[in-house]
Amino acid sequence: MDISIVVPLYNEEESLPELTSWIAKVMAANNFSYEILYVDDGSTDSSWAIIEQLKLEYSAIKGIKFRRNYGKSAALNVAFAVAQGDVVITMDADLQDSPDEIPALYRKIKDEKYDLVSGWKKKRYDPITKTIPTKLFNAATRKMSGIHLNDFNCGLKAYRKEVIKTIEVYGEMHRYIPVIAKWAGFKNIGEQVVEHRARKYGVTKFGFSRFINGFLDLLSIFFVGKFGKRPMHFFGSLGVLSFLLGTLMALWLIGVKLYHIALHLPYKREITDQPMFYIALVAIIVGSQMFLTGFVAELVTRNAPERNHYLIEKEII
């Protein structure tokens, strides 16, 4: 099979017939073998009933329905598990992503040998309250990940099959799939300018909390990707640094007092009366706690079933 088209959706009953017809038209024009995987993320409208009706007309349709709303990451993860196409295309169901972009994304993967190609909605039809935070979010992600994409959160993406069968998407990590793919060893990541269309049906699911959660998720994926198998390197290093800093401060205070005593010089304040003493004490305690945290995390990691799970691309036995 050439292409699996994954479409997570939540209350998109109006757009589904038009989207399906449009996808089928593009696939037929390019002679692609394909499947459409609709994942109903706990919709409260008639979205699932429409998917069942569309299945009678389009044999390529497959569907998964959640009992409640779990989020886009969960929808993508279950769809990735069952997708069969050599190239997997993800897109939103609100018709803001154009199916006409699919052939170009497919060729990027097959002909130019990319692992992942992310859409870039260079010209957007969003209010400024959404575009400015999005630019800040993309800039921070580029800086921390080292991946030079302009639009990490674009729903229109193309993946080589090996990518989606290797990575795991959870929480709200769907916006960081390029970062997850890079940490999994898929470094050939590209970008394609795509059309952004104005919303025709329904209402946006956008909320300001996305950016707060997004920043926390970025820190999480950065830490797990870099130190997931060696947490002592992170906590232990910071713990030792803090402990040594606090110890040096305490030794300095003691040394200064002994110096004054040896030379019979007046000493105005006791060590315990000085603010630096308490700063040193806190640094020593925090350092000890961080070191112990790293030790416990290391024990947990060593007992995890995936402790020796490494991604092997090729082998000769």
Residue frames relative to the residue before (quaternion, step in Angstrom):
aa qw qx qy qz dx dy dz
M 1.0000 0.0000 0.0000 0.0000 0.00 0.00 0.00
D 0.4522 -0.7210 0.4597 0.2537 3.58 -0.88 0.96
I 0.8468 0.0294 0.0739 0.5259 3.57 0.61 -1.15
S 0.1282 -0.7117 0.6824 0.1067 3.51 -1.23 0.75
I 0.1540 -0.7802 0.6022 0.0707 3.57 -0.76 1.05
V 0.1399 -0.8101 0.5687 0.0264 3.56 -0.48 1.27
V 0.0037 -0.8116 0.5815 -0.0561 3.57 -0.69 1.14
P 0.1411 -0.7694 0.6179 0.0795 3.62 -0.34 1.18
L 0.0068 0.8283 -0.5589 0.0394 3.58 -0.94 0.77
Y 0.0350 -0.7648 0.6430 0.0202 3.51 -1.27 0.55
N 0.8353 -0.1227 0.0243 0.5354 3.57 -0.46 1.27
E 0.4070 0.6968 -0.4848 0.3374 3.57 0.65 1.15
E 0.1232 0.8562 -0.4960 0.0762 3.59 1.08 0.72
E 0.6748 0.5241 -0.3091 0.4176 3.61 0.97 -0.76
S 0.7403 0.4523 -0.2370 0.4373 3.57 0.96 -0.84
L 0.5416 0.6852 -0.3923 0.2885 3.62 1.11 -0.55
P 0.6668 0.4847 -0.3440 0.4495 3.68 0.79 -0.79
E 0.6729 0.4935 -0.2994 0.4626 3.60 0.92 -0.88
L 0.6512 0.5180 -0.3144 0.4569 3.58 0.97 -0.85
T 0.6620 0.5115 -0.3068 0.4538 3.59 0.91 -0.90
S 0.6554 0.5127 -0.3034 0.4643 3.56 0.94 -0.89
W 0.6547 0.5185 -0.3011 0.4603 3.56 0.99 -0.87
I 0.6542 0.5046 -0.3114 0.4695 3.59 0.93 -0.89
A 0.6613 0.5141 -0.3080 0.4511 3.59 0.88 -0.94
K 0.6330 0.5355 -0.3221 0.4569 3.59 1.03 -0.78
V 0.6704 0.4894 -0.2914 0.4756 3.59 0.93 -0.92
M 0.6573 0.5154 -0.3134 0.4518 3.59 0.94 -0.86
A 0.6675 0.4996 -0.3000 0.4635 3.59 0.96 -0.86
A 0.6493 0.5318 -0.3163 0.4421 3.57 1.01 -0.82
N 0.7539 0.3576 -0.1941 0.5159 3.58 1.12 -0.64
N 0.4085 -0.7489 0.4398 0.2807 3.57 1.34 0.13
F 0.3140 0.7451 -0.5193 0.2768 3.58 0.97 0.90
S 0.3053 -0.6546 0.6435 0.2536 3.55 -1.23 0.54
Y 0.0598 0.8386 -0.5251 0.1324 3.57 -0.75 1.03
E 0.1410 -0.7259 0.6563 0.1499 3.48 -1.46 0.08
I 0.2440 -0.7377 0.6082 0.1621 3.56 -1.18 0.59
L 0.1254 -0.7990 0.5868 0.0385 3.57 -0.62 1.15
Y 0.0985 -0.7859 0.6100 0.0230 3.55 -0.39 1.26
V 0.0791 -0.7792 0.6207 0.0348 3.58 -0.86 0.97
D 0.1989 -0.7929 0.5709 0.0760 3.55 -0.39 1.29
D 0.2198 -0.8228 0.5183 0.0774 3.54 -0.33 1.32
G 0.7647 -0.3890 0.1997 0.4733 3.57 0.66 1.16
S 0.1473 0.8228 -0.5357 0.1199 3.60 1.01 0.75
T 0.3223 -0.7471 0.5542 0.1754 3.54 -1.16 0.71
D 0.6170 0.5048 -0.3597 0.4849 3.58 1.26 0.05
S 0.7004 -0.4756 0.3276 0.4194 3.61 -1.16 -0.42
S 0.2098 0.8203 -0.5126 0.1425 3.61 1.16 0.48
W 0.6928 0.4831 -0.2967 0.4457 3.60 0.84 -0.94
A 0.6257 0.5282 -0.3410 0.4617 3.59 1.00 -0.73
I 0.6467 0.5059 -0.3206 0.4722 3.59 1.02 -0.73
I 0.6142 0.5352 -0.3444 0.4665 3.60 1.05 -0.75
E 0.6500 0.5119 -0.3138 0.4659 3.59 0.98 -0.84
Q 0.6512 0.5024 -0.3125 0.4752 3.59 1.02 -0.75
L 0.6612 0.5125 -0.3054 0.4548 3.57 0.97 -0.88
K 0.5805 0.5943 -0.3649 0.4203 3.58 1.13 -0.64
L 0.6207 0.5526 -0.3373 0.4422 3.59 1.09 -0.66
E 0.7219 0.4180 -0.2293 0.5016 3.56 1.16 -0.64
Y 0.7844 0.2203 -0.1004 0.5711 3.58 1.05 -0.80
S 0.3091 -0.7914 0.5017 0.1628 3.58 -0.35 1.23
A 0.5996 0.5960 -0.3547 0.3992 3.60 1.20 -0.44
I 0.5680 0.6264 -0.3771 0.3779 3.59 1.22 -0.31
K 0.0085 -0.7370 0.6759 0.0061 3.52 -1.14 0.85
G 0.1103 -0.8321 0.5426 0.0331 3.59 -1.03 0.67
I 0.0956 -0.7461 0.6565 0.0560 3.51 -1.27 0.63
K 0.0957 -0.8078 0.5808 0.0297 3.57 -0.84 0.96
F 0.2961 -0.7401 0.5803 0.1668 3.58 -0.86 1.00
R 0.5406 -0.6214 0.4598 0.3321 3.55 -1.16 0.61
R 0.7844 0.0301 -0.0161 0.6194 3.58 1.16 -0.59
N 0.6495 -0.5263 0.3836 0.3925 3.55 -1.33 0.11
Y 0.0928 -0.8190 0.5661 0.0091 3.57 -0.57 1.23
G 0.5894 -0.5778 0.3777 0.4196 3.58 1.17 -0.39
K 0.6789 -0.5369 0.3405 0.3672 3.51 -1.29 0.50
S 0.6244 0.5542 -0.3505 0.4244 3.60 0.98 -0.76
A 0.6542 0.5052 -0.3103 0.4696 3.58 0.95 -0.87
A 0.6430 0.5285 -0.3222 0.4510 3.57 0.98 -0.84
L 0.6695 0.4903 -0.2996 0.4707 3.58 0.93 -0.88
N 0.6554 0.5420 -0.3250 0.4136 3.57 0.91 -0.89
V 0.6901 0.4553 -0.2934 0.4800 3.62 0.89 -0.86
A 0.6373 0.5182 -0.3353 0.4614 3.59 1.07 -0.65
F 0.6254 0.5389 -0.3351 0.4541 3.59 1.02 -0.79
A 0.6361 0.5578 -0.3292 0.4195 3.58 1.06 -0.74
V 0.7786 0.3373 -0.1758 0.4991 3.60 1.04 -0.68
A 0.4700 0.6912 -0.4397 0.3287 3.62 1.25 -0.21
Q 0.2180 -0.8143 0.5326 0.0765 3.59 -0.93 0.93
G 0.5397 0.6679 -0.3897 0.3328 3.60 1.19 -0.32
D 0.5670 -0.5848 0.4554 0.3593 3.57 -1.19 0.55
V 0.7529 0.1642 -0.1023 0.6291 3.56 1.18 -0.65
V 0.1799 -0.7814 0.5920 0.0815 3.57 -0.92 0.95
I 0.1290 -0.7823 0.6085 0.0336 3.55 -0.80 1.09
T 0.1301 -0.7689 0.6197 0.0881 3.59 -0.88 0.92
M 0.0989 0.7849 -0.6073 0.0725 3.56 -1.03 0.75
D 0.5196 -0.6325 0.4762 0.3213 3.55 -1.22 0.49
A 0.5041 -0.6900 0.4483 0.2623 3.54 -1.22 0.54
D 0.5786 0.6500 -0.3514 0.3455 3.60 1.26 -0.15
L 0.5126 -0.6759 0.3804 0.3684 3.60 1.34 0.20
Q 0.4607 0.6477 -0.4760 0.3764 3.59 1.19 0.38
D 0.6641 0.3918 -0.2842 0.5698 3.57 1.33 -0.27
S 0.3140 -0.7785 0.5186 0.1623 3.57 -0.81 1.00
P 0.4335 -0.6968 0.5085 0.2607 3.62 -0.80 0.94
D 0.5366 0.6314 -0.3999 0.3918 3.61 1.22 -0.36
E 0.6086 0.5662 -0.3429 0.4375 3.60 1.25 -0.37
I 0.5036 0.7078 -0.4057 0.2842 3.59 1.20 -0.47
P 0.6691 0.5044 -0.3437 0.4240 3.69 0.73 -0.84
A 0.6620 0.5005 -0.3144 0.4609 3.61 0.94 -0.83
L 0.6461 0.5036 -0.3191 0.4765 3.59 1.01 -0.78
Y 0.6261 0.5414 -0.3291 0.4545 3.58 1.02 -0.81
R 0.6831 0.4829 -0.2904 0.4646 3.58 0.89 -0.91
K 0.5806 0.5737 -0.3731 0.4412 3.60 1.11 -0.60
I 0.6938 0.4615 -0.2688 0.4831 3.56 0.98 -0.87
K 0.7526 0.4282 -0.2287 0.4450 3.59 0.73 -1.06
D 0.7752 0.3710 -0.1912 0.4742 3.58 0.82 -0.99
E 0.7658 0.3432 -0.1867 0.5108 3.59 0.98 -0.83
K 0.4310 -0.7700 0.4009 0.2463 3.57 1.35 0.24
Y 0.2942 0.7383 -0.5489 0.2590 3.59 0.95 0.80
D 0.4459 -0.6545 0.5367 0.2912 3.56 -1.23 0.52
L 0.7882 0.0017 0.0678 0.6116 3.53 1.03 -0.90
V 0.0550 -0.7701 0.6349 0.0289 3.56 -1.03 0.82
S 0.1818 -0.7991 0.5695 0.0630 3.54 -0.71 1.15
G 0.4477 -0.6799 0.5115 0.2751 3.56 -0.99 0.80
W 0.1612 -0.7599 0.6223 0.0963 3.54 -1.18 0.64
K 0.1963 -0.7764 0.5917 0.0926 3.55 -0.47 1.23
K 0.1730 -0.8469 0.4977 0.0720 3.52 0.31 1.34
K 0.7507 0.2098 -0.1309 0.6126 3.55 1.08 -0.78
R 0.0853 -0.8377 0.5394 -0.0070 3.56 -0.43 1.23
Y 0.2809 -0.7342 0.5958 0.1643 3.53 -1.27 0.58
D 0.4081 0.6952 -0.4742 0.3540 3.55 0.89 1.02
P 0.5653 -0.5869 0.4426 0.3744 3.61 -1.16 0.46
I 0.6468 -0.5498 0.3658 0.3816 3.57 -1.20 0.55
T 0.5911 0.5829 -0.3622 0.4239 3.60 1.16 -0.55
K 0.6979 0.4159 -0.2622 0.5208 3.57 1.26 -0.34
T 0.6793 0.5220 -0.3057 0.4154 3.59 0.94 -0.84
I 0.6591 0.5126 -0.3237 0.4451 3.62 0.94 -0.82
P 0.6721 0.4618 -0.3192 0.4829 3.67 0.80 -0.83
T 0.6188 0.5482 -0.3478 0.4423 3.59 1.07 -0.71
K 0.6399 0.5183 -0.3219 0.4672 3.60 1.00 -0.82
L 0.6539 0.5034 -0.3125 0.4705 3.59 0.98 -0.83
F 0.6402 0.5302 -0.3118 0.4602 3.55 1.00 -0.87
N 0.6745 0.4918 -0.2939 0.4655 3.58 0.90 -0.91
A 0.6414 0.5245 -0.3279 0.4537 3.59 0.99 -0.80
A 0.6646 0.4964 -0.3072 0.4665 3.60 0.94 -0.88
T 0.6571 0.5092 -0.3129 0.4595 3.59 0.97 -0.81
R 0.6268 0.5278 -0.3346 0.4653 3.60 1.00 -0.79
K 0.6697 0.5175 -0.2998 0.4402 3.56 0.91 -0.94
M 0.7389 0.4340 -0.2351 0.4587 3.58 0.86 -0.96
S 0.7489 0.4157 -0.2217 0.4660 3.58 1.02 -0.76
G 0.3638 -0.7355 0.4945 0.2866 3.57 1.13 -0.59
I 0.5481 0.5787 -0.4059 0.4472 3.60 1.28 0.25
H 0.2680 -0.8091 0.5083 0.1226 3.57 -0.57 1.15
L 0.2513 0.7315 -0.5820 0.2511 3.53 0.28 1.38
N 0.4181 -0.7187 0.5023 0.2374 3.56 -1.10 0.70
D 0.8045 0.1571 -0.0501 0.5706 3.59 1.15 -0.56
F 0.1506 -0.8269 0.5384 0.0610 3.58 0.13 1.29
N 0.7411 0.4650 -0.2290 0.4266 3.57 0.99 -0.82
C 0.3903 0.7169 -0.4934 0.3003 3.60 1.23 0.15
G 0.4148 -0.7391 0.4775 0.2315 3.58 -0.78 1.02
L 0.6446 0.5146 -0.3141 0.4701 3.57 1.21 -0.47
K 0.2097 0.7682 -0.5672 0.2100 3.57 -0.32 1.30
A 0.2191 -0.7491 0.6092 0.1401 3.55 -1.28 0.47
Y 0.0939 -0.8072 0.5828 0.0022 3.56 -1.00 0.90
R 0.4419 -0.6004 0.5850 0.3194 3.49 -1.24 0.55
K 0.6243 -0.5921 0.3527 0.3679 3.59 -0.98 0.84
E 0.6300 0.5621 -0.3383 0.4156 3.60 0.98 -0.86
V 0.6162 0.5665 -0.3495 0.4209 3.59 1.08 -0.68
I 0.7418 0.4228 -0.2494 0.4570 3.57 0.70 -1.05
K 0.6436 0.5005 -0.3291 0.4763 3.59 1.21 -0.37
T 0.6710 0.4974 -0.2908 0.4666 3.59 1.26 -0.26
I 0.7407 0.4213 -0.2311 0.4695 3.57 0.87 -0.96
E 0.2372 -0.7272 0.6204 0.1732 3.54 -1.35 0.30
V 0.1699 -0.7827 0.5949 0.0685 3.56 -0.87 1.02
Y 0.1080 0.8004 -0.5766 0.1232 3.60 -0.71 1.05
G 0.7589 0.3455 -0.2637 0.4850 3.56 -1.31 0.19
E 0.6454 -0.4260 0.3626 0.5201 3.54 -0.56 -1.24
M 0.2780 0.8178 -0.4586 0.2088 3.55 1.13 0.74
H 0.4001 0.7423 -0.4767 0.2482 3.63 1.19 -0.04
R 0.6504 0.5203 -0.3216 0.4504 3.58 1.08 -0.65
Y 0.7229 0.4047 -0.2351 0.5083 3.58 1.26 -0.30
I 0.2483 0.7962 -0.5218 0.1792 3.60 1.14 0.45
P 0.6251 0.5163 -0.3716 0.4523 3.68 0.91 -0.64
V 0.6480 0.5057 -0.3199 0.4713 3.60 1.03 -0.76
I 0.6426 0.5152 -0.3168 0.4705 3.59 0.96 -0.88
A 0.6523 0.5153 -0.3109 0.4608 3.58 0.98 -0.86
K 0.6421 0.5201 -0.3285 0.4576 3.58 0.98 -0.80
W 0.6699 0.4868 -0.3054 0.4701 3.61 0.90 -0.87
A 0.6635 0.4880 -0.3038 0.4788 3.60 1.19 -0.49
G 0.6437 -0.5705 0.3020 0.4111 3.58 1.30 0.10
F 0.5706 0.5635 -0.3947 0.4485 3.60 1.27 0.09
K 0.0268 -0.8701 0.4900 -0.0458 3.55 0.03 1.33
N 0.5923 0.5626 -0.3777 0.4360 3.60 1.22 -0.19
I 0.1684 0.8077 -0.5270 0.2039 3.53 0.38 1.34
G 0.0474 -0.8265 0.5606 -0.0184 3.56 -0.74 1.07
E 0.3400 -0.7284 0.5668 0.1806 3.52 -1.37 0.01
Q 0.0919 -0.7823 0.6155 0.0265 3.55 -1.11 0.73
V 0.4087 -0.6920 0.5362 0.2581 3.58 -0.85 0.97
V 0.0261 -0.8084 0.5874 -0.0293 3.57 -0.79 1.05
E 0.5727 -0.5956 0.4461 0.3440 3.53 -1.27 0.43
H 0.1657 -0.7430 0.6384 0.1137 3.53 -1.09 0.81
R 0.1618 -0.8147 0.5545 0.0511 3.55 -0.56 1.18
A 0.5464 -0.6082 0.4605 0.3458 3.55 -1.11 0.65
R 0.5565 -0.6141 0.4391 0.3469 3.57 -1.07 0.78
K 0.2675 -0.7885 0.5412 0.1179 3.55 -0.85 1.06
Y 0.8010 0.1282 -0.0462 0.5829 3.59 1.02 -0.81
G 0.8157 0.3310 -0.1971 0.4316 3.54 -1.34 0.26
V 0.4697 -0.6486 0.5233 0.2914 3.52 -1.36 -0.27
T 0.5822 -0.6005 0.4246 0.3467 3.55 -1.18 0.57
K 0.3458 -0.7193 0.5632 0.2141 3.56 -1.19 0.63
F 0.3775 0.7519 -0.4626 0.2795 3.56 1.29 0.24
G 0.0802 0.7760 -0.6228 0.0586 3.56 -1.12 0.78
F 0.6054 -0.5903 0.3853 0.3696 3.57 -1.10 0.66
S 0.5806 0.6051 -0.3799 0.3903 3.61 1.10 -0.61
R 0.5186 0.6488 -0.4126 0.3740 3.59 1.20 -0.44
F 0.7020 0.4802 -0.2876 0.4404 3.58 0.95 -0.82
I 0.6110 0.5159 -0.3490 0.4886 3.58 1.11 -0.62
N 0.6822 0.4682 -0.2796 0.4870 3.57 0.86 -0.97
G 0.6318 0.5541 -0.3300 0.4300 3.55 1.04 -0.77
F 0.6570 0.5001 -0.3143 0.4684 3.58 0.98 -0.81
L 0.6504 0.5038 -0.3166 0.4722 3.58 0.99 -0.81
D 0.6415 0.5151 -0.3209 0.4693 3.58 1.03 -0.76
L 0.6212 0.5417 -0.3427 0.4507 3.58 1.06 -0.73
L 0.6450 0.5010 -0.3164 0.4825 3.59 0.97 -0.83
S 0.6526 0.5294 -0.3116 0.4436 3.56 0.99 -0.86
I 0.7029 0.4559 -0.2829 0.4669 3.58 0.81 -0.98
F 0.6095 0.5433 -0.3541 0.4561 3.59 1.10 -0.63
F 0.6857 0.4819 -0.2860 0.4645 3.58 0.90 -0.93
V 0.6812 0.4893 -0.2993 0.4550 3.58 0.83 -0.98
G 0.6722 0.5082 -0.3060 0.4430 3.57 0.95 -0.85
K 0.7424 0.4179 -0.2239 0.4735 3.57 0.98 -0.82
F 0.8312 0.1905 -0.0647 0.5183 3.58 0.92 -0.89
G 0.3179 0.7962 -0.4775 0.1924 3.60 1.25 0.17
K 0.7639 0.3408 -0.1926 0.5131 3.61 0.98 -0.77
R 0.7766 0.2232 -0.1473 0.5704 3.61 1.25 -0.06
P 0.0216 -0.8559 0.5168 -0.0031 3.61 0.61 1.10
M 0.5748 0.5957 -0.3884 0.4048 3.61 1.13 -0.53
H 0.5878 0.5797 -0.3712 0.4251 3.59 1.11 -0.58
F 0.6967 0.4426 -0.2688 0.4964 3.59 1.09 -0.66
F 0.7495 0.3921 -0.2270 0.4827 3.57 0.57 -1.16
G 0.6536 0.5325 -0.3167 0.4347 3.57 0.97 -0.85
S 0.6601 0.5101 -0.3144 0.4530 3.58 0.93 -0.87
L 0.6774 0.4695 -0.2929 0.4846 3.58 0.90 -0.89
G 0.6447 0.5356 -0.3199 0.4419 3.57 1.02 -0.81
V 0.6665 0.4878 -0.3000 0.4773 3.58 0.90 -0.90
L 0.6406 0.5286 -0.3238 0.4533 3.59 0.98 -0.84
S 0.6778 0.4806 -0.2908 0.4744 3.58 0.89 -0.92
F 0.6484 0.5223 -0.3157 0.4552 3.59 0.97 -0.87
L 0.6782 0.4841 -0.2940 0.4682 3.60 0.90 -0.90
L 0.6307 0.5306 -0.3338 0.4574 3.57 1.00 -0.77
G 0.6719 0.4858 -0.2944 0.4753 3.58 0.92 -0.90
T 0.6455 0.5223 -0.3189 0.4570 3.60 1.00 -0.81
L 0.6538 0.5096 -0.3127 0.4638 3.59 0.95 -0.84
M 0.6390 0.5149 -0.3259 0.4693 3.58 1.00 -0.77
A 0.6614 0.4982 -0.3092 0.4678 3.58 0.97 -0.85
L 0.6564 0.5021 -0.3113 0.4693 3.60 0.97 -0.83
W 0.6077 0.5459 -0.3515 0.4573 3.57 1.05 -0.66
L 0.6621 0.5004 -0.3091 0.4644 3.59 0.89 -0.90
I 0.6623 0.4936 -0.3055 0.4737 3.58 0.96 -0.88
G 0.6543 0.5264 -0.3127 0.4439 3.57 0.95 -0.84
V 0.6410 0.5203 -0.3223 0.4632 3.56 0.97 -0.84
K 0.6652 0.4972 -0.3116 0.4617 3.60 0.94 -0.83
L 0.6568 0.5027 -0.3126 0.4670 3.60 0.95 -0.86
Y 0.6116 0.5493 -0.3435 0.4541 3.57 1.08 -0.72
H 0.6729 0.4850 -0.2958 0.4737 3.58 0.92 -0.91
I 0.6471 0.5149 -0.3264 0.4578 3.58 0.99 -0.79
A 0.6643 0.5248 -0.3092 0.4333 3.60 0.91 -0.92
L 0.7553 0.3590 -0.1985 0.5111 3.58 1.03 -0.78
H 0.4216 -0.7304 0.4380 0.3113 3.57 1.34 0.18
L 0.3420 0.7293 -0.5086 0.3041 3.53 1.01 0.92
P 0.5640 -0.6050 0.4272 0.3652 3.57 -1.10 0.62
Y 0.1381 -0.7767 0.6120 0.0551 3.56 -0.99 0.88
K 0.3428 -0.8169 0.4297 0.1748 3.55 -0.25 1.35
R 0.8301 0.1094 -0.0187 0.5465 3.61 0.86 -0.94
E 0.5025 -0.6257 0.5055 0.3170 3.51 -1.16 0.67
I 0.6634 -0.5147 0.3589 0.4076 3.56 -1.23 0.45
T 0.7020 0.4790 -0.2698 0.4527 3.57 0.91 -0.91
D 0.6246 0.5233 -0.3480 0.4635 3.61 1.26 -0.10
Q 0.6327 0.5516 -0.3293 0.4323 3.59 1.24 -0.13
P 0.5507 -0.6348 0.4315 0.3280 3.61 -0.96 0.86
M 0.6174 0.5727 -0.3534 0.4074 3.59 1.01 -0.75
F 0.5865 0.5832 -0.3717 0.4217 3.58 1.11 -0.60
Y 0.6999 0.4587 -0.2706 0.4760 3.57 0.92 -0.89
I 0.5950 0.5373 -0.3615 0.4760 3.59 1.14 -0.58
A 0.6539 0.5082 -0.3026 0.4717 3.57 0.98 -0.89
L 0.6486 0.5269 -0.3142 0.4506 3.58 0.99 -0.85
V 0.6543 0.5017 -0.3058 0.4762 3.58 0.97 -0.89
A 0.6462 0.5260 -0.3213 0.4500 3.61 0.96 -0.87
I 0.6542 0.5067 -0.3123 0.4666 3.60 1.00 -0.81
I 0.6683 0.4962 -0.2993 0.4665 3.58 0.95 -0.90
V 0.6630 0.4954 -0.3065 0.4701 3.60 0.90 -0.93
G 0.6409 0.5301 -0.3256 0.4498 3.58 0.98 -0.81
S 0.6541 0.5099 -0.3065 0.4671 3.57 0.98 -0.86
Q 0.6663 0.5063 -0.3007 0.4575 3.57 0.98 -0.88
M 0.6606 0.5010 -0.3154 0.4617 3.58 0.96 -0.81
F 0.6276 0.5265 -0.3353 0.4653 3.56 1.03 -0.75
L 0.6645 0.4917 -0.2975 0.4778 3.58 0.97 -0.86
T 0.6057 0.5477 -0.3468 0.4614 3.59 1.10 -0.71
G 0.6585 0.5034 -0.2977 0.4736 3.56 0.96 -0.87
F 0.6365 0.5314 -0.3203 0.4581 3.57 1.03 -0.79
V 0.6708 0.4840 -0.2930 0.4794 3.58 0.93 -0.93
A 0.6474 0.5147 -0.3181 0.4635 3.60 0.98 -0.86
E 0.6274 0.5330 -0.3317 0.4607 3.57 1.07 -0.73
L 0.6371 0.5203 -0.3216 0.4691 3.60 1.03 -0.79
V 0.6459 0.5142 -0.3129 0.4697 3.57 1.00 -0.87
T 0.6604 0.5167 -0.3047 0.4517 3.57 0.93 -0.92
R 0.6834 0.4983 -0.2946 0.4449 3.57 0.90 -0.90
N 0.7115 0.4193 -0.2579 0.5015 3.58 1.19 -0.46
A 0.4850 0.6581 -0.4396 0.3720 3.59 1.29 0.04
P 0.5552 -0.6430 0.4054 0.3376 3.63 -0.94 0.78
E 0.7271 0.4139 -0.2469 0.4890 3.61 1.14 -0.58
R 0.2826 0.8046 -0.4906 0.1791 3.62 1.24 0.36
N 0.7730 0.2526 -0.1530 0.5614 3.58 1.12 -0.62
H 0.3837 0.7086 -0.4932 0.3277 3.54 1.13 0.71
Y 0.0538 0.7993 -0.5919 0.0887 3.57 -0.46 1.21
L 0.4547 -0.7014 0.4849 0.2570 3.54 -1.07 0.75
I 0.1166 -0.8030 0.5840 0.0232 3.58 -0.51 1.21
E 0.2933 -0.7771 0.5339 0.1583 3.56 -0.67 1.10
K 0.7965 -0.0568 0.0770 0.5970 3.58 0.88 -0.98
E 0.0209 0.7991 -0.6006 -0.0166 3.55 -1.20 0.37
I 0.1789 -0.7365 0.6405 0.1237 3.53 -1.26 0.55
I 0.0683 -0.8117 0.5800 -0.0048 3.55 -0.57 1.16
